[in-house]
Amino acid sequence: MSQPWAPFLSDISVFANAILPKNFGGESESAFFANPVGTGPFVLKSFVKGGNAVLAKNKNYWQPGKPYLDGSTSATSPTTTNGAPAQVRGGPGDLGCPACPGDCLKANPAWCWRHSDPGPSICCFFNEKVPQFKDRHVRRAINHAINIEQLAKVTTFGTADPGNSFFPPSLQYYAKVPTLGYNLAQAKAELAQSAYPHGFSTSILVPSGNTQYVEAATIIQQELKPLNINVSIRQLDDAAYTAAFEAFNYEAMINGATNDISDPDEMASFQVDVQDGGSHSF
């Protein structure tokens, strides 16, 4: 490399990196990925895009005695995850939906599980290219007006904690930092100091299939009404939602973030690197 790079080992061990045969073992790229091979504990027995993946034990796995299972079947459900519990109960899936929304978890605790995601699962992004959200007092007013603790409780049925840092507790160098806290009187005082003391109209972008994000947007919509900030909820399918996000075609949006590697570099870059990270968006 041209310079020392501290998170190198974490970068090369990320889930998106894998050891592949040179030149795909003499096959075309499409042919190889239709029936891939790797160094993991399981081999792919069959796969239907958007459907089931059937895995079998890798008899040549490098760790003796593992894996413990002879195989596994996983079923992919739509973003809403409404079908996942039924699929698991019915037999085609061995495991329930990881990171399924709170309503799924509450209604089907025996069939759903949530992983400890190293990052915030619900974030409200403000596009600072929009004049209202470029105003610091507006952003502070909104923070004071939203009861984050209640929002987290309602949208996840108590399975998530309110954020108090852009580093999640599971990540190295996490430290709890003071937050503004819910205070409607302070919210009104902050807005009075802004360029929009009488409020304004805006929209919040959410993916239409994600019931958790839609619910969060609805709560935010209601809690900003006392500030005379009128919020319309803009729902797009996943592809259009992603395109709008990448093109900055939104005013505010509900999204999530995760740290894909064990090193805090990725999350820190996203939050504070103005040039190459994501901090120019909110």
C-alpha atoms as a printed R data frame, in Angstrom:
    type eleno elety resid chain resno       x       y       z
1   ATOM     1    CA   MET     A     1   0.000   0.000   0.000
2   ATOM     2    CA   SER     A     2   1.096   3.600  -0.505
3   ATOM     3    CA   GLN     A     3   0.721   4.408   3.218
4   ATOM     4    CA   PRO     A     4   0.026   2.676   6.534
5   ATOM     5    CA   TRP     A     5  -3.644   1.734   6.931
6   ATOM     6    CA   ALA     A     6  -4.714   0.799  10.468
7   ATOM     7    CA   PRO     A     7  -8.042  -0.930   9.663
8   ATOM     8    CA   PHE     A     8  -6.534  -3.122   6.925
9   ATOM     9    CA   LEU     A     9  -7.169  -6.461   8.661
10  ATOM    10    CA   SER     A    10 -10.768  -5.490   9.386
11  ATOM    11    CA   ASP     A    11 -11.246  -4.322   5.796
12  ATOM    12    CA   ILE     A    12 -10.104  -7.599   4.232
13  ATOM    13    CA   SER     A    13 -12.199  -9.695   6.648
14  ATOM    14    CA   VAL     A    14 -15.478  -7.888   5.890
15  ATOM    15    CA   PHE     A    15 -18.384 -10.045   4.719
16  ATOM    16    CA   ALA     A    16 -18.158  -8.678   1.172
17  ATOM    17    CA   ASN     A    17 -14.605 -10.012   0.747
18  ATOM    18    CA   ALA     A    18 -13.921 -13.670   0.072
19  ATOM    19    CA   ILE     A    19 -11.195 -15.947  -1.273
20  ATOM    20    CA   LEU     A    20 -12.129 -16.947  -4.812
21  ATOM    21    CA   PRO     A    21 -10.435 -19.240  -7.335
22  ATOM    22    CA   LYS     A    22  -8.207 -17.446  -9.815
23  ATOM    23    CA   ASN     A    23 -10.156 -16.603 -12.974
24  ATOM    24    CA   PHE     A    24 -13.227 -18.157 -11.319
25  ATOM    25    CA   GLY     A    25 -11.761 -21.627 -11.761
26  ATOM    26    CA   GLY     A    26 -11.883 -21.352 -15.529
27  ATOM    27    CA   GLU     A    27 -15.590 -20.508 -15.597
28  ATOM    28    CA   SER     A    28 -17.296 -17.296 -16.544
29  ATOM    29    CA   GLU     A    29 -18.141 -14.950 -13.705
30  ATOM    30    CA   SER     A    30 -21.902 -15.521 -14.096
31  ATOM    31    CA   ALA     A    31 -21.446 -19.315 -14.184
32  ATOM    32    CA   PHE     A    32 -19.237 -19.262 -11.093
33  ATOM    33    CA   PHE     A    33 -21.635 -17.197  -8.992
34  ATOM    34    CA   ALA     A    34 -24.536 -19.409 -10.032
35  ATOM    35    CA   ASN     A    35 -22.768 -22.203  -8.128
36  ATOM    36    CA   PRO     A    36 -20.050 -20.571  -6.013
37  ATOM    37    CA   VAL     A    37 -17.446 -22.286  -3.855
38  ATOM    38    CA   GLY     A    38 -15.568 -20.816  -0.917
39  ATOM    39    CA   THR     A    39 -13.874 -21.527   2.391
40  ATOM    40    CA   GLY     A    40 -16.909 -21.229   4.683
41  ATOM    41    CA   PRO     A    41 -18.490 -23.907   6.887
42  ATOM    42    CA   PHE     A    42 -21.238 -24.601   4.333
43  ATOM    43    CA   VAL     A    43 -21.447 -25.171   0.597
44  ATOM    44    CA   LEU     A    44 -24.325 -24.001  -1.545
45  ATOM    45    CA   LYS     A    45 -26.575 -26.895  -2.521
46  ATOM    46    CA   SER     A    46 -29.257 -24.878  -4.302
47  ATOM    47    CA   PHE     A    47 -30.374 -21.283  -4.540
48  ATOM    48    CA   VAL     A    48 -33.369 -19.450  -5.958
49  ATOM    49    CA   LYS     A    49 -32.871 -15.710  -6.336
50  ATOM    50    CA   GLY     A    50 -35.321 -13.941  -4.043
51  ATOM    51    CA   GLY     A    51 -36.309 -17.323  -2.573
52  ATOM    52    CA   ASN     A    52 -34.724 -20.192  -0.668
53  ATOM    53    CA   ALA     A    53 -31.047 -21.004  -0.197
54  ATOM    54    CA   VAL     A    54 -30.210 -24.601   0.751
55  ATOM    55    CA   LEU     A    55 -26.797 -25.085   2.378
56  ATOM    56    CA   ALA     A    56 -24.929 -28.333   3.055
57  ATOM    57    CA   LYS     A    57 -22.061 -29.071   5.419
58  ATOM    58    CA   ASN     A    58 -18.609 -28.363   3.987
59  ATOM    59    CA   LYS     A    59 -16.758 -31.651   4.587
60  ATOM    60    CA   ASN     A    60 -13.464 -29.926   3.810
61  ATOM    61    CA   TYR     A    61 -13.923 -27.083   6.289
62  ATOM    62    CA   TRP     A    62 -10.608 -26.037   7.792
63  ATOM    63    CA   GLN     A    63 -11.798 -26.196  11.439
64  ATOM    64    CA   PRO     A    64 -12.118 -29.836  12.610
65  ATOM    65    CA   GLY     A    65 -15.479 -30.749  14.097
66  ATOM    66    CA   LYS     A    66 -17.314 -27.843  12.512
67  ATOM    67    CA   PRO     A    67 -19.904 -27.026  11.401
68  ATOM    68    CA   TYR     A    68 -22.219 -28.747  13.842
69  ATOM    69    CA   LEU     A    69 -25.148 -28.844  11.410
70  ATOM    70    CA   ASP     A    70 -25.485 -31.083   8.364
71  ATOM    71    CA   GLY     A    71 -27.183 -28.264   6.513
72  ATOM    72    CA   SER     A    72 -29.558 -25.356   6.652
73  ATOM    73    CA   THR     A    73 -32.358 -23.807   4.642
74  ATOM    74    CA   SER     A    74 -33.019 -20.085   4.722
75  ATOM    75    CA   ALA     A    75 -35.975 -18.274   3.168
76  ATOM    76    CA   THR     A    76 -35.895 -14.709   1.933
77  ATOM    77    CA   SER     A    77 -38.980 -12.598   2.596
78  ATOM    78    CA   PRO     A    78 -39.985  -9.152   1.347
79  ATOM    79    CA   THR     A    79 -38.821  -6.052   3.216
80  ATOM    80    CA   THR     A    80 -41.960  -6.078   5.344
81  ATOM    81    CA   THR     A    81 -40.987  -9.529   6.726
82  ATOM    82    CA   ASN     A    82 -44.707 -10.268   7.131
83  ATOM    83    CA   GLY     A    83 -44.268 -13.695   5.545
84  ATOM    84    CA   ALA     A    84 -41.179 -14.786   7.465
85  ATOM    85    CA   PRO     A    85 -42.819 -16.141  10.636
86  ATOM    86    CA   ALA     A    86 -45.295 -18.185   8.583
87  ATOM    87    CA   GLN     A    87 -42.461 -19.567   6.464
88  ATOM    88    CA   VAL     A    88 -40.539 -20.670   9.543
89  ATOM    89    CA   ARG     A    89 -43.605 -22.238  11.138
90  ATOM    90    CA   GLY     A    90 -44.429 -23.975   7.858
91  ATOM    91    CA   GLY     A    91 -41.012 -25.545   7.511
92  ATOM    92    CA   PRO     A    92 -39.123 -23.998   4.551
93  ATOM    93    CA   GLY     A    93 -36.967 -21.811   6.797
94  ATOM    94    CA   ASP     A    94 -34.743 -22.895   9.689
95  ATOM    95    CA   LEU     A    95 -34.273 -19.405  11.100
96  ATOM    96    CA   GLY     A    96 -36.540 -16.417  11.462
97  ATOM    97    CA   CYS     A    97 -35.829 -12.986  10.053
98  ATOM    98    CA   PRO     A    98 -32.690 -11.349  11.465
99  ATOM    99    CA   ALA     A    99 -33.356  -7.734  12.407
100 ATOM   100    CA   CYS     A   100 -37.079  -8.201  11.816
101 ATOM   101    CA   PRO     A   101 -39.234  -5.229  12.837
102 ATOM   102    CA   GLY     A   102 -40.627  -4.919  16.322
103 ATOM   103    CA   ASP     A   103 -44.170  -5.964  15.380
104 ATOM   104    CA   CYS     A   104 -42.837  -9.241  13.986
105 ATOM   105    CA   LEU     A   105 -40.755  -9.761  17.117
106 ATOM   106    CA   LYS     A   106 -43.670  -9.066  19.455
107 ATOM   107    CA   ALA     A   107 -46.170 -11.237  17.609
108 ATOM   108    CA   ASN     A   108 -43.802 -14.142  16.918
109 ATOM   109    CA   PRO     A   109 -41.065 -14.225  19.593
110 ATOM   110    CA   ALA     A   110 -40.371 -17.915  19.010
111 ATOM   111    CA   TRP     A   111 -39.679 -17.490  15.298
112 ATOM   112    CA   CYS     A   112 -37.851 -14.166  15.123
113 ATOM   113    CA   TRP     A   113 -34.467 -13.186  16.368
114 ATOM   114    CA   ARG     A   114 -32.551  -9.926  16.210
115 ATOM   115    CA   HIS     A   115 -28.834  -9.668  15.760
116 ATOM   116    CA   SER     A   116 -26.718  -7.116  17.567
117 ATOM   117    CA   ASP     A   117 -26.247  -4.762  14.655
118 ATOM   118    CA   PRO     A   118 -23.076  -2.659  15.090
119 ATOM   119    CA   GLY     A   119 -24.824   0.565  14.154
120 ATOM   120    CA   PRO     A   120 -27.987   2.598  14.564
121 ATOM   121    CA   SER     A   121 -31.005   0.878  13.043
122 ATOM   122    CA   ILE     A   122 -33.164   3.996  12.635
123 ATOM   123    CA   CYS     A   123 -31.669   7.368  11.772
124 ATOM   124    CA   CYS     A   124 -33.307  10.582  10.607
125 ATOM   125    CA   PHE     A   125 -31.103  12.272   8.026
126 ATOM   126    CA   PHE     A   126 -31.430  15.962   7.195
127 ATOM   127    CA   ASN     A   127 -30.277  17.146   3.783
128 ATOM   128    CA   GLU     A   128 -28.333  20.309   4.553
129 ATOM   129    CA   LYS     A   129 -28.587  21.377   0.928
130 ATOM   130    CA   VAL     A   130 -32.159  22.306   1.897
131 ATOM   131    CA   PRO     A   131 -32.124  25.810   3.493
132 ATOM   132    CA   GLN     A   132 -34.328  24.843   6.439
133 ATOM   133    CA   PHE     A   133 -32.047  22.020   7.502
134 ATOM   134    CA   LYS     A   134 -28.913  24.033   6.941
135 ATOM   135    CA   ASP     A   135 -30.155  26.167   9.856
136 ATOM   136    CA   ARG     A   136 -28.634  24.755  13.047
137 ATOM   137    CA   HIS     A   137 -31.474  26.092  15.208
138 ATOM   138    CA   VAL     A   138 -33.995  24.168  13.101
139 ATOM   139    CA   ARG     A   139 -32.078  20.924  13.587
140 ATOM   140    CA   ARG     A   140 -31.804  21.533  17.318
141 ATOM   141    CA   ALA     A   141 -35.505  22.388  17.539
142 ATOM   142    CA   ILE     A   142 -36.423  19.103  15.837
143 ATOM   143    CA   ASN     A   143 -34.152  17.164  18.168
144 ATOM   144    CA   HIS     A   144 -35.853  18.706  21.184
145 ATOM   145    CA   ALA     A   145 -39.338  18.115  19.734
146 ATOM   146    CA   ILE     A   146 -38.962  14.381  19.115
147 ATOM   147    CA   ASN     A   147 -39.215  12.055  22.089
148 ATOM   148    CA   ILE     A   148 -36.452   9.713  20.987
149 ATOM   149    CA   GLU     A   149 -36.864   7.353  23.927
150 ATOM   150    CA   GLN     A   150 -40.560   6.914  23.222
151 ATOM   151    CA   LEU     A   151 -39.972   6.581  19.475
152 ATOM   152    CA   ALA     A   152 -37.433   3.799  20.023
153 ATOM   153    CA   LYS     A   153 -39.787   2.016  22.412
154 ATOM   154    CA   VAL     A   154 -42.834   2.219  20.139
155 ATOM   155    CA   THR     A   155 -41.183   1.268  16.844
156 ATOM   156    CA   THR     A   156 -39.277  -1.728  18.257
157 ATOM   157    CA   PHE     A   157 -41.568  -2.775  21.129
158 ATOM   158    CA   GLY     A   158 -38.800  -2.041  23.596
159 ATOM   159    CA   THR     A   159 -36.119  -4.059  21.825
160 ATOM   160    CA   ALA     A   160 -33.899  -1.062  20.984
161 ATOM   161    CA   ASP     A   161 -32.264   1.712  22.988
162 ATOM   162    CA   PRO     A   162 -32.187   5.421  22.068
163 ATOM   163    CA   GLY     A   163 -28.916   6.430  20.474
164 ATOM   164    CA   ASN     A   164 -26.443   8.496  22.452
165 ATOM   165    CA   SER     A   165 -23.461   8.351  20.125
166 ATOM   166    CA   PHE     A   166 -22.798   7.739  16.457
167 ATOM   167    CA   PHE     A   167 -20.735   4.750  17.647
168 ATOM   168    CA   PRO     A   168 -22.903   1.846  18.827
169 ATOM   169    CA   PRO     A   169 -22.096   0.335  22.261
170 ATOM   170    CA   SER     A   170 -20.728  -2.808  20.582
171 ATOM   171    CA   LEU     A   171 -17.998  -0.851  18.783
172 ATOM   172    CA   GLN     A   172 -14.536  -0.087  20.120
173 ATOM   173    CA   TYR     A   173 -14.100   3.494  21.408
174 ATOM   174    CA   TYR     A   174 -17.816   3.884  22.074
175 ATOM   175    CA   ALA     A   175 -18.523   6.596  24.632
176 ATOM   176    CA   LYS     A   176 -21.881   7.959  25.703
177 ATOM   177    CA   VAL     A   177 -22.251  11.649  24.879
178 ATOM   178    CA   PRO     A   178 -24.829  14.179  26.099
179 ATOM   179    CA   THR     A   179 -27.922  14.518  23.906
180 ATOM   180    CA   LEU     A   180 -30.358  17.416  23.659
181 ATOM   181    CA   GLY     A   181 -33.305  15.490  25.065
182 ATOM   182    CA   TYR     A   182 -37.033  15.888  24.649
183 ATOM   183    CA   ASN     A   183 -38.172  19.377  25.654
184 ATOM   184    CA   LEU     A   184 -40.979  21.018  23.689
185 ATOM   185    CA   ALA     A   185 -40.497  24.444  25.281
186 ATOM   186    CA   GLN     A   186 -36.813  24.373  24.336
187 ATOM   187    CA   ALA     A   187 -37.766  23.212  20.846
188 ATOM   188    CA   LYS     A   188 -39.985  26.255  20.365
189 ATOM   189    CA   ALA     A   189 -37.251  28.536  21.731
190 ATOM   190    CA   GLU     A   190 -34.712  27.103  19.270
191 ATOM   191    CA   LEU     A   191 -37.088  27.487  16.335
192 ATOM   192    CA   ALA     A   192 -37.745  31.115  17.359
193 ATOM   193    CA   GLN     A   193 -34.011  31.770  16.914
194 ATOM   194    CA   SER     A   194 -34.005  30.258  13.439
195 ATOM   195    CA   ALA     A   195 -34.821  31.813  10.076
196 ATOM   196    CA   TYR     A   196 -38.132  29.912  10.219
197 ATOM   197    CA   PRO     A   197 -39.761  30.959  13.521
198 ATOM   198    CA   HIS     A   198 -43.269  30.271  12.228
199 ATOM   199    CA   GLY     A   199 -42.452  26.810  10.897
200 ATOM   200    CA   PHE     A   200 -42.370  25.442   7.368
201 ATOM   201    CA   SER     A   201 -43.449  22.483   5.247
202 ATOM   202    CA   THR     A   202 -41.155  19.605   4.376
203 ATOM   203    CA   SER     A   203 -41.211  15.910   3.481
204 ATOM   204    CA   ILE     A   204 -39.613  12.814   4.912
205 ATOM   205    CA   LEU     A   205 -38.562   9.971   2.620
206 ATOM   206    CA   VAL     A   206 -39.089   6.313   3.590
207 ATOM   207    CA   PRO     A   207 -39.002   2.973   1.746
208 ATOM   208    CA   SER     A   208 -42.619   1.944   1.212
209 ATOM   209    CA   GLY     A   209 -42.122  -1.685   2.279
210 ATOM   210    CA   ASN     A   210 -40.484  -0.924   5.613
211 ATOM   211    CA   THR     A   211 -43.277  -0.706   8.179
212 ATOM   212    CA   GLN     A   212 -40.869   0.270  10.951
213 ATOM   213    CA   TYR     A   213 -39.520   3.271   9.050
214 ATOM   214    CA   VAL     A   214 -43.021   4.351   8.028
215 ATOM   215    CA   GLU     A   215 -44.124   4.178  11.654
216 ATOM   216    CA   ALA     A   216 -41.120   6.233  12.767
217 ATOM   217    CA   ALA     A   217 -41.873   8.862  10.103
218 ATOM   218    CA   THR     A   218 -45.508   9.014  11.241
219 ATOM   219    CA   ILE     A   219 -44.443   9.638  14.849
220 ATOM   220    CA   ILE     A   220 -42.034  12.372  13.749
221 ATOM   221    CA   GLN     A   221 -44.805  13.905  11.627
222 ATOM   222    CA   GLN     A   222 -47.068  14.167  14.691
223 ATOM   223    CA   GLU     A   223 -44.396  15.424  17.077
224 ATOM   224    CA   LEU     A   224 -43.361  18.296  14.802
225 ATOM   225    CA   LYS     A   225 -46.891  19.657  14.477
226 ATOM   226    CA   PRO     A   226 -46.601  21.816  17.656
227 ATOM   227    CA   LEU     A   227 -43.709  23.629  15.929
228 ATOM   228    CA   ASN     A   228 -45.878  24.228  12.861
229 ATOM   229    CA   ILE     A   229 -43.480  22.082  10.871
230 ATOM   230    CA   ASN     A   230 -45.784  20.264   8.470
231 ATOM   231    CA   VAL     A   231 -44.320  16.973   7.345
232 ATOM   232    CA   SER     A   232 -45.592  14.896   4.442
233 ATOM   233    CA   ILE     A   233 -44.421  11.294   4.215
234 ATOM   234    CA   ARG     A   234 -42.949  10.365   0.832
235 ATOM   235    CA   GLN     A   235 -42.874   6.627   0.185
236 ATOM   236    CA   LEU     A   236 -40.871   5.051  -2.642
237 ATOM   237    CA   ASP     A   237 -40.057   1.466  -3.523
238 ATOM   238    CA   ASP     A   238 -36.588   0.289  -2.556
239 ATOM   239    CA   ALA     A   239 -34.913   1.021  -5.896
240 ATOM   240    CA   ALA     A   240 -36.380   4.540  -6.202
241 ATOM   241    CA   TYR     A   241 -35.674   5.196  -2.520
242 ATOM   242    CA   THR     A   242 -31.997   4.311  -2.932
243 ATOM   243    CA   ALA     A   243 -31.725   6.394  -6.111
244 ATOM   244    CA   ALA     A   244 -33.285   9.406  -4.350
245 ATOM   245    CA   PHE     A   245 -30.874   9.023  -1.441
246 ATOM   246    CA   GLU     A   246 -27.810   8.831  -3.678
247 ATOM   247    CA   ALA     A   247 -28.967  11.838  -5.724
248 ATOM   248    CA   PHE     A   248 -29.774  13.941  -2.623
249 ATOM   249    CA   ASN     A   249 -33.345  14.013  -3.874
250 ATOM   250    CA   TYR     A   250 -34.886  14.296  -0.425
251 ATOM   251    CA   GLU     A   251 -35.330  16.851   2.346
252 ATOM   252    CA   ALA     A   252 -35.326  14.475   5.301
253 ATOM   253    CA   MET     A   253 -35.310  10.707   5.316
254 ATOM   254    CA   ILE     A   254 -35.400   7.673   7.562
255 ATOM   255    CA   ASN     A   255 -32.485   5.355   6.996
256 ATOM   256    CA   GLY     A   256 -30.161   3.078   8.891
257 ATOM   257    CA   ALA     A   257 -26.424   2.765   9.246
258 ATOM   258    CA   THR     A   258 -24.110  -0.059  10.127
259 ATOM   259    CA   ASN     A   259 -20.401  -0.529  10.708
260 ATOM   260    CA   ASP     A   260 -19.507  -3.454   8.450
261 ATOM   261    CA   ILE     A   261 -16.063  -3.994   9.948
262 ATOM   262    CA   SER     A   262 -14.749  -4.487  13.484
263 ATOM   263    CA   ASP     A   263 -12.716  -1.293  13.315
264 ATOM   264    CA   PRO     A   264 -14.556   2.022  14.019
265 ATOM   265    CA   ASP     A   265 -12.983   3.597  10.931
266 ATOM   266    CA   GLU     A   266 -16.005   3.037   8.695
267 ATOM   267    CA   MET     A   267 -18.597   4.613  10.995
268 ATOM   268    CA   ALA     A   268 -16.286   7.487  11.907
269 ATOM   269    CA   SER     A   269 -15.585   8.231   8.245
270 ATOM   270    CA   PHE     A   270 -19.271   8.182   7.374
271 ATOM   271    CA   GLN     A   271 -20.172  10.555  10.188
272 ATOM   272    CA   VAL     A   272 -17.323  13.085  10.259
273 ATOM   273    CA   ASP     A   273 -15.363  12.944   6.975
274 ATOM   274    CA   VAL     A   274 -16.825  15.863   5.028
275 ATOM   275    CA   GLN     A   275 -14.973  15.103   1.798
276 ATOM   276    CA   ASP     A   276 -15.255  11.315   1.453
277 ATOM   277    CA   GLY     A   277 -17.744  10.279   4.122
278 ATOM   278    CA   GLY     A   278 -21.459  10.843   4.508
279 ATOM   279    CA   SER     A   279 -21.469  13.850   6.835
280 ATOM   280    CA   HIS     A   280 -22.173  16.272   4.002
281 ATOM   281    CA   SER     A   281 -25.701  14.880   3.831
282 ATOM   282    CA   PHE     A   282 -27.003  15.671   7.285
